[in-house]
Amino acid sequence: VSGKLVTIDNRRLARAANDKAGRLAAALAETDGIALAAPCAANAVFAVLPETKVAAMAEAGAQFHRWPFGEAAPGMTMIRLVTSYATPEDDIDAFIALAREV
């Protein structure tokens, strides 16, 4: 590496991941049938959706984790979504569009 020290601005990368999660959380919170389980304070979003919507999104190829540790009413499922600094904005847009479509 030619003797140069490469530094990474971890705060900038974390801020980018958190901002993407915040945008995703805000859009999901405005989507019918979806509620945030908690405020988005970092790069993770916890949302509660009808199981039918969760199943339809999974079938359409959406990637998320069913979160078994939260409480959800019957017929509802909590999911966990995590963003990183490298999450493409197009992926976030596509997830939001799918959540609103199904």
WOJO-V479155 format. One record per pair of residues at least 12 apart in sequence whose ideal C-beta (glycine too) atoms are under 7 Angstrom apart, sorted by the first residue. I is the first residue (numbers start at 1). J is the second residue. Records with the same first field share a line. If there is no record, write none. Layout:
I: J ; J
//
This chain:
13: 85
16: 85
17: 43 ; 83 ; 84 ; 85
18: 42 ; 43
20: 83 ; 87 ; 92
21: 40 ; 42 ; 43 ; 44 ; 45 ; 83
22: 40
23: 92
24: 45 ; 81 ; 83 ; 92 ; 95 ; 96
25: 40 ; 45
27: 96
28: 45 ; 47 ; 99
31: 99 ; 100
33: 49 ; 50 ; 53
34: 47 ; 49 ; 99
35: 47 ; 48
37: 70 ; 78
43: 82 ; 83 ; 84
44: 80 ; 81 ; 82
45: 81
46: 67 ; 70 ; 78 ; 80
47: 79
48: 72 ; 76 ; 78
49: 76 ; 77 ; 79
50: 75 ; 76
51: 75 ; 76 ; 77
53: 102
54: 77 ; 79
56: 102
57: 98 ; 99 ; 102
60: 98 ; 102
62: 95 ; 98
64: 79 ; 80 ; 81
65: 79 ; 80
66: 79
67: 79 ; 80
//
